Amino acid sequence: MARLRAEGEVTAITYPGAGPNPAVQVHVHTTAGVPVTLCFLGRRDIRCIQVGSRILFDAVHSANRPGLAYNPRYTVLEQPS
């Protein structure tokens, strides 16, 4: 496991269907040009993040899946107008 701290723009959000293990996936294009998927386990919605939001996030990611990070800390820097 390694830490990932980056800034980027939310390009898509995938909401969970009905089921016992919800997870919201937030797809981010980072300022470094690397796509990252932030997976919020146990969540059905994240109201303050929307497509077009610019966020700063800090998360743990797996070495075998570097583009996927789980339960990140995040700060919304800017909302789309």
Secondary structure, DSSP 8 states (H G I E B T S, - for coil): -EEEEEEEEEEEEE---SSSS-EEEEEEEETTS-EEEEEEET-S--TT--TT-EEEEEEEEETTEEEEEEEEEEEEEE---
